[in-house]
């Protein structure tokens, strides 16, 4: 049971986090004054789809492939051997004004969880635990508004739930910040997420993104997480793009309330950029 001092600390940290997020969003809106067609460079996590036949992937960003009829498929290819996964994104509304898309995905986490259940380096879970058959299902709706040529404002909301033939032991969870909240629904409850983001242009071939996300788990404890991420992306020669930034999170974990700051780096490559499907 959490003490009164923990609850006070939770309130203080949350208020400071909200002020920090407000500062970042205010800053990004002010610096965004360059004219560049951002939809041809950076549309991941927006309602804009890749054109048919175009593809891109990163070390951590998922593989994306544009298909005809306003459909995009995606997958985390590097994880496929131990965590089979796939997703599909549909354009619901496109053209002038607000674009809307819905994204659905499924994954089979049992192989991964059993694979990391061992002692020694690389082991994330005690080998005494085993995991039942589980399928995780996610759905997200995204609304995006292009502002001029140089920025995109986005809002999103979605949920994730797990179908399983047995409930895994709660003590077998991976209690690592930023990982735990993405797997919490494997054990109990439904994960509900919502947030806003803003992509903009700093200079030619240099872009930024600010994102705030709230994750709620439908259970009585270990059930709220707030994240703020910021990144800058440089569009290098050809299709290569280099992205660096941070992920700041606060959450209610099994070991207590915790704040974490992680660096982020990714290399994105694929087809040469071109006009994006609206």
C-alpha positions as CSV (number, residue, x, y, z in Angstrom):
1,X,0.0,0.0,0.0
2,X,1.3,3.4,-0.9
3,X,1.8,6.0,1.9
4,X,0.5,9.6,2.1
5,X,4.0,10.9,1.3
6,X,4.1,8.8,-1.9
7,X,0.7,10.2,-3.0
8,X,2.0,13.8,-2.3
9,X,5.1,13.0,-4.3
10,X,3.0,11.6,-7.1
11,X,1.0,14.9,-7.2
12,X,4.0,17.1,-7.2
13,X,5.8,15.1,-9.9
14,X,2.7,15.1,-12.1
15,X,2.3,18.9,-11.8
16,X,5.9,19.5,-12.7
17,X,5.6,17.1,-15.6
18,X,2.6,19.0,-16.9
19,X,4.5,22.3,-16.7
20,X,7.5,20.8,-18.5
21,X,5.2,19.5,-21.3
22,X,3.6,22.9,-21.7
23,X,7.0,24.5,-22.0
24,X,8.1,22.1,-24.7
25,X,5.0,22.5,-26.7
26,X,5.2,26.3,-26.5
27,X,8.8,26.2,-27.5
28,X,8.2,24.0,-30.6
29,X,5.3,26.2,-31.8
30,X,7.5,29.3,-31.5
31,X,10.5,27.9,-33.4
32,X,8.4,26.4,-36.1
33,X,8.6,29.1,-38.8
34,X,10.3,27.4,-41.8
35,X,8.6,26.5,-45.1
36,X,9.1,22.9,-46.1
37,X,6.8,20.0,-47.2
38,X,7.1,17.9,-44.1
39,X,4.6,15.3,-45.3
40,X,7.2,14.1,-47.8
41,X,9.8,13.6,-45.1
42,X,8.2,12.4,-41.8
43,X,4.7,11.0,-41.4
44,X,5.2,8.2,-38.9
45,X,2.7,8.4,-36.1
46,X,0.4,10.6,-38.2
47,X,-2.8,10.0,-40.2
48,X,-0.8,10.4,-43.4
49,X,0.1,7.2,-45.3
50,X,3.1,6.3,-47.5
51,X,2.3,6.3,-51.2
52,X,1.7,3.0,-52.9
53,X,5.0,1.1,-53.4
54,X,7.0,3.3,-51.0
55,X,8.5,1.9,-47.9
56,X,10.7,2.9,-44.9
57,X,12.1,1.3,-41.8
58,X,14.3,2.1,-38.9
59,X,16.4,0.2,-36.3
60,X,13.6,0.9,-33.8
61,X,10.9,2.4,-36.0
62,X,8.6,-0.2,-37.6
63,X,8.8,-1.2,-41.2
64,X,6.2,0.6,-43.3
65,X,4.9,-0.2,-46.8
66,X,2.3,1.8,-48.7
67,X,-0.3,-0.1,-50.6
68,X,-3.0,1.1,-53.0
69,X,-6.4,2.2,-51.9
70,X,-5.1,4.1,-49.0
71,X,-3.7,1.2,-47.0
72,X,-0.4,0.8,-45.2
73,X,1.1,-2.3,-43.6
74,X,3.8,-2.3,-40.9
75,X,5.8,-4.7,-38.7
76,X,8.7,-4.6,-36.4
77,X,10.9,-6.8,-38.6
78,X,13.9,-7.2,-36.2
79,X,11.5,-8.7,-33.5
80,X,9.7,-11.0,-35.9
81,X,11.6,-14.2,-35.1
82,X,10.8,-14.0,-31.4
83,X,7.8,-11.7,-31.3
84,X,5.7,-12.2,-34.4
85,X,3.7,-9.0,-35.1
86,X,2.0,-7.1,-37.9
87,X,-0.3,-4.1,-38.4
88,X,-2.4,-2.4,-41.0
89,X,-3.4,1.3,-41.3
90,X,-6.4,2.6,-43.2
91,X,-7.1,6.2,-44.3
92,X,-10.6,7.0,-43.1
93,X,-10.7,10.7,-44.2
94,X,-8.2,12.5,-46.4
95,X,-7.9,15.7,-48.3
96,X,-8.3,19.3,-47.1
97,X,-8.8,19.8,-43.3
98,X,-8.3,17.1,-40.8
99,X,-7.0,13.7,-42.0
100,X,-8.1,10.6,-40.0
101,X,-6.7,7.1,-40.0
102,X,-7.1,4.0,-38.0
103,X,-4.4,1.5,-37.2
104,X,-4.8,-2.1,-36.0
105,X,-2.1,-4.5,-35.0
106,X,-1.6,-8.0,-33.5
107,X,1.3,-9.7,-31.9
108,X,2.2,-13.0,-30.2
109,X,4.4,-12.2,-27.2
110,X,4.6,-15.7,-25.7
111,X,7.7,-16.6,-27.6
112,X,9.5,-13.4,-26.5
113,X,8.6,-13.7,-22.9
114,X,9.7,-17.4,-22.7
115,X,12.9,-16.5,-24.6
116,X,14.0,-14.0,-22.0
117,X,13.2,-16.2,-19.1
118,X,16.6,-17.4,-18.0
119,X,19.4,-16.5,-15.5
120,X,22.5,-14.5,-16.4
121,X,23.2,-11.7,-18.9
122,X,20.2,-11.0,-21.1
123,X,17.7,-12.7,-18.8
124,X,14.8,-10.4,-18.0
125,X,12.5,-12.9,-16.2
126,X,13.3,-15.6,-13.7
127,X,13.3,-19.1,-15.4
128,X,10.8,-20.3,-12.8
129,X,8.0,-18.6,-14.8
130,X,6.5,-19.8,-18.0
131,X,3.9,-18.1,-20.2
132,X,0.6,-19.3,-21.7
133,X,-0.5,-18.7,-25.3
134,X,-1.2,-15.0,-25.7
135,X,-2.3,-12.7,-28.5
136,X,-2.2,-8.9,-28.1
137,X,-4.6,-6.8,-30.1
138,X,-4.3,-3.0,-30.5
139,X,-6.3,-0.4,-32.2
140,X,-5.6,3.4,-32.5
141,X,-7.4,6.2,-34.3
142,X,-5.2,9.2,-35.4
143,X,-6.3,12.7,-36.5
144,X,-3.8,14.9,-38.2
145,X,-3.9,18.5,-39.4
146,X,-1.3,19.8,-41.7
147,X,-0.4,23.5,-40.9
148,X,1.0,25.1,-43.9
149,X,3.8,23.1,-45.5
150,X,6.1,22.8,-42.5
151,X,4.2,21.3,-39.6
152,X,1.6,18.6,-38.6
153,X,-0.5,18.6,-35.4
154,X,-1.8,15.2,-34.3
155,X,-4.1,13.7,-31.7
156,X,-4.6,10.0,-31.1
157,X,-6.4,7.6,-28.8
158,X,-6.5,3.8,-28.7
159,X,-6.5,0.6,-26.6
160,X,-4.7,-2.7,-26.3
161,X,-5.9,-6.0,-24.8
162,X,-4.6,-9.5,-24.6
163,X,-6.4,-12.8,-25.4
164,X,-4.8,-15.7,-23.4
165,X,-5.6,-19.2,-22.3
166,X,-4.2,-18.6,-18.9
167,X,-3.2,-15.7,-16.7
168,X,0.6,-15.3,-16.3
169,X,2.1,-14.8,-12.8
170,X,2.0,-11.1,-11.9
171,X,5.5,-11.4,-10.5
172,X,6.9,-12.3,-13.9
173,X,6.4,-8.8,-15.3
174,X,9.4,-7.0,-16.8
175,X,9.6,-4.0,-14.3
176,X,11.7,-1.8,-16.5
177,X,10.4,1.8,-17.1
178,X,9.1,2.3,-20.7
179,X,8.9,-1.4,-21.2
180,X,6.5,-2.3,-18.3
181,X,3.7,-0.1,-19.4
182,X,3.7,-1.5,-23.0
183,X,3.3,-5.1,-21.6
184,X,1.0,-4.4,-18.6
185,X,-2.1,-5.6,-20.3
186,X,-0.5,-9.1,-20.8
187,X,-1.1,-9.6,-17.1
188,X,-4.3,-7.8,-16.2
189,X,-6.6,-5.1,-17.5
190,X,-6.9,-3.2,-20.8
191,X,-4.4,-0.5,-21.8
192,X,-5.9,2.8,-22.8
193,X,-3.7,5.5,-24.4
194,X,-4.2,8.9,-25.7
195,X,-2.0,11.9,-26.6
196,X,-1.0,14.7,-28.8
197,X,2.1,15.5,-30.9
198,X,3.5,18.2,-33.1
199,X,5.9,17.8,-36.0
200,X,7.6,20.9,-37.4
201,X,10.5,22.2,-39.5
202,X,13.5,23.9,-38.0
203,X,15.5,24.4,-41.2
204,X,15.8,22.8,-44.6
205,X,16.0,19.0,-44.0
206,X,15.9,19.4,-40.3
207,X,12.7,18.6,-38.4
208,X,11.5,18.1,-34.8
209,X,8.7,16.4,-33.0
210,X,7.2,16.8,-29.5
211,X,4.8,14.2,-28.1
212,X,2.8,13.7,-24.9
213,X,1.2,10.4,-24.1
214,X,-0.9,9.1,-21.2
215,X,-1.4,5.4,-20.6
216,X,-4.0,4.0,-18.2
217,X,-4.4,0.4,-17.3
218,X,-7.9,-0.7,-16.1
219,X,-6.9,-2.1,-12.7
220,X,-6.5,-0.8,-9.2
221,X,-2.7,-0.4,-9.0
222,X,0.3,0.1,-11.2
223,X,-2.0,1.7,-13.7
224,X,-1.0,5.2,-14.8
225,X,1.9,6.4,-16.9
226,X,2.8,9.8,-18.5
227,X,5.4,10.1,-21.3
228,X,6.9,13.1,-23.1
229,X,9.3,12.5,-26.0
230,X,11.2,15.0,-28.1
231,X,13.3,14.3,-31.2
232,X,15.1,16.1,-34.0
233,X,15.4,14.4,-37.4
234,X,18.0,15.2,-40.1
235,X,17.1,14.2,-43.6
236,X,20.5,13.3,-45.0
237,X,21.4,12.3,-48.6
238,X,18.9,10.1,-50.4
239,X,16.4,8.4,-48.2
240,X,18.6,8.2,-45.1
241,X,17.3,10.1,-42.0
242,X,18.9,10.3,-38.6
243,X,16.8,10.9,-35.6
244,X,17.9,11.6,-32.0
245,X,16.1,12.7,-28.9
246,X,14.8,11.6,-25.5
247,X,11.9,9.8,-23.8
248,X,10.9,11.2,-20.4
249,X,8.4,9.1,-18.4
250,X,6.7,9.0,-15.0
251,X,4.6,6.1,-13.8
252,X,3.1,3.9,-11.1
253,X,5.2,0.7,-11.2
254,X,5.1,-2.4,-9.0
255,X,8.1,-1.0,-7.1
256,X,6.6,2.5,-6.6
257,X,6.4,5.8,-8.5
258,X,9.3,6.4,-10.8
259,X,10.6,9.0,-13.2
260,X,13.0,8.0,-16.0
261,X,14.8,9.8,-18.8
262,X,16.2,7.8,-21.7
263,X,18.1,8.9,-24.8
264,X,16.9,7.9,-28.2
265,X,18.6,7.3,-31.5
266,X,17.4,5.8,-34.8
267,X,18.5,5.5,-38.4
268,X,15.6,5.5,-40.9
269,X,16.0,4.4,-44.5
270,X,13.9,3.2,-47.4
271,X,12.5,4.4,-50.7
272,X,13.3,7.9,-51.8
273,X,10.8,10.4,-50.3
274,X,7.9,11.5,-52.4
275,X,4.4,12.8,-52.2
276,X,2.5,11.3,-49.3
277,X,-1.1,9.9,-49.5
278,X,-3.6,12.4,-48.0
